[in-house]
């Protein structure tokens, strides 16, 4: 399989997963149709499936035009069936869906929205996290609780550390600035910031990151790291209260 990054709107990413042999493809979170259609036609790919992580407009905006153009089937979480336009296949939590011989784990990760899911392509060691986990950040909580978001992030942390993280937006530079503001003496964060800043200047995407990097550097994943919490003076906070503290700080950053 090849994974292609498709920039959309101002700072969204859609992703085309292509079977190199059959030229069949699926797209994850098509926020708009035109860039995806252009890519598929240029590369002579057949779009069989449209996968949505959640119902927000900037993740499903291209659904209906793509379905019409390629006669594709649209997939989404079963409890979001009334919020995802054109949905054909209802996915359940912990379901294994198969795309062109590649097993895809679907997990329910509420927090950003109540019906958010991720797609983990096992053979490709890649997870599409939508707006749950960003590169060195995480999504705002619109419909879920802080406890739900912590539990959702724990599910992602259970994946293999070499897993590639493909998220929904190019927010990485701002996320790293916030991480450096909180974790001031972390030299690896500064190195990562300089590396990604150079990539952005050269019009290269910051994605994918790796789960290993996220677990070392993303402060939103350190809710269970007592040493880190002590360093910040938050050792008395439990996991959820610590996460709430960091998320509230980021919301006002």
N, C-alpha and C positions, 0 to 999 in steps of 0.2 A: 504493500500500500504506500502511496505517496500522500502527504498532507500538505495542502496548499493554503497559504494565508491570503485572505481576500480583504483588503481594507475597504470599509464602507462608512457612509455618513462622515462625521467629523473625526471620530476616534473609536469607532467600532471595528471589531474583527469578525468576519465570518470565515468558516473553514470548509474546504472541499477535500474529502477523503476519496482518493481514486484507487481503484484496482487497476494496476498497470497492465495486466494481461487482458482483462475483459473490457476496459475503458468504461466500466460502470462506476458511478460516483454517488456519494451522499454529501449534503451540505449541512453544517451545523450553524444555527442562528443566523439566517439570512436577513439582515436588517433592511436591506433593499435588494431589488432583483437585478438591476442593470449590471453592476459589476460582476455578479455571479454568472448571469447569462453570457456576458462577454467572455469571461474566462472559459466557461464550459464549451462555448462554440469554437473559440480559438483553438482549444485543445481537443476538440471532437469527442467530448465526454457525454455519456448518457446519464442524466440525473435521475436515479431511481428513488431516492428518499430525501426528505427534508426533516432534520432533527431539531427540535426546539428544546432549550434548557428551561425556559420559562416564558410567560405570556407578555412581557413588556414589548411595546411597539418597536423598539429599536433592536429586537431579536426575532420578530416574526413578520416584519413589514413586507418582506419579499415572498412570503409563503404562497399566496394565491396566484401571483403572476408566474412564479416558477412552476407551480403545479400545473397551471394551464399550458405553459410552454413545453414542458417535458413529460406531462402525464405522470408526475411523481406522486408518491404517497407521503403524507405528513405524519410525523410521530411526535408524541408529547405525553406528559404524565396524565394518568387516567383522571385524576381529580381536577385537572385543568382543561378538561375536554370542552367546557363551555367558554373558555377564554383563549383558545388557540384556533385561529381561523383555518378552516379546511382540514382539520385533523381527521386522519383515517385510522391510525393504529394507536391504541391506548396502552401505555407502558405502566408497569407496576414497580413498586420498590423492590430492589434486589433481583429484578428480572435480568436474565441473560438473553440479549437480542443478538441475532447473527447477521452480519453484513458481509456478503461475498466470502464466506468461510472464516471470517474473523469474529470471535466472540466479543460482545460489547456488554459490559456490566452497567446497568442503570441503577442509580441510587438516589433516593429522595433526600434532598438537602435543604430543608426549609430555613428561612431566615430573611433573606433578601425578598423573596416572595414565599407564599405558603405552599406553592406547588413546584418549586424549583427542583431540578434533577441534574445530575452530571452523567456524562457518558465516558466510560473507561474502556478504551480499545486495548484489550489485553496483549495481543500479538505486537501491536505498535507501541506498547508501553506509554500510552498517551491518554490524558484525561482532558475533557472539554468541560470547564468548570463554570461557564457562563459568567454570572455576576456574584457567585459565592466566594471564590478565591481568585484574587487578582495577583499579578506579579508584585510581591512585596506589599500587598494590601488585601482588603476584603470588601465585599459589597456592603452598602448601607442596608439597614433593616427597615423595610417598608411594611411587611406583613407578618413577620415572625418575631419571636422573643429572643433575648440575648442567650438564654439557655438553648433554644433550638439552633441558633447559629453556632454556638460552641460545639454542640453535638454534631452538627453538619461538618464543621471543620475537622473534627476528630475522625470522621469517616474518610475524609480525603487524606489525613495523616497516616491512615492505615495502609494506604497504597505503597508499593515499592518506592524506595527513595529515589531511584533513577527515573521515575515517571516524569514525563514531560507535561508541563502545565500550559494548556492553551486556554486563555481567558477571554472575556468578552470585550475588553476595552484596552486602549493604549493610555493607561494611567500611571505607568511605571515610574517615570521621573518624579512626579509629585508624591507617589507612595514612598519612594526612597528618601526624598527630602524629609518626609514626616518620620520615617524610621530613624534617620540620622539625628533628627531633633530630639527624639526620645532616648535613643541609644548612642549617646554622643561620642563615645570613645571607641566605637567599633570600626577598626581600620578596614575590615573586609567590606563593610557597607559602603565606605567611601570609594574603594576600588570598584565595586559593582556599579556605583553611581557614575563614575568616570567612564567605565566601559560602555554602559548603556547610553549615556549621554552622547558619546561619540557615534554610536550606532544610529541614534535618532537624527543627529546632525547629517549623517550620510544617508538618511531616508531609509534606514533598515528598521524592521520591527524589533521590539524588545522581547517578544515572545518567540519560542516558548522558554519559560524558565524550567528549572528542575525542582522536584519536590524536596530533594536534599538541600538545595540552596534556600528554598522557602522555609524549611524547618530551622535552618541555622540563622537566617537573617530577617525573616518576616515577623515583626513583633506581635502581629495578630495571632500567630500560632504558638506563642510562648506563655499562654495562660496556665500551663501545667509545669512551667520551668521555675522552680522555687528560687534558684540562684539568681536568675534574671529579675524576678520580682523583688528580691532582697536588694539588688543593686539599685532599683528604682525607688525603694522605700515602700513597696506595696506588698510586703510579705504576708501581711495580715488578711489580704483579700483572697477569697476563694476564686476558683477558675472563672466563674461567670461574672463576678463583680470586677475582677481584673480586666476581663475582656470588655465589659461595659465601660470601664474607665478609659481604656485605650480607644475604643470606638467613639466615645463621646468627645475625646480630645481631637480625634481625626475629623469628626464632623464640624469642628470649629477651627480647623487648621487653616 
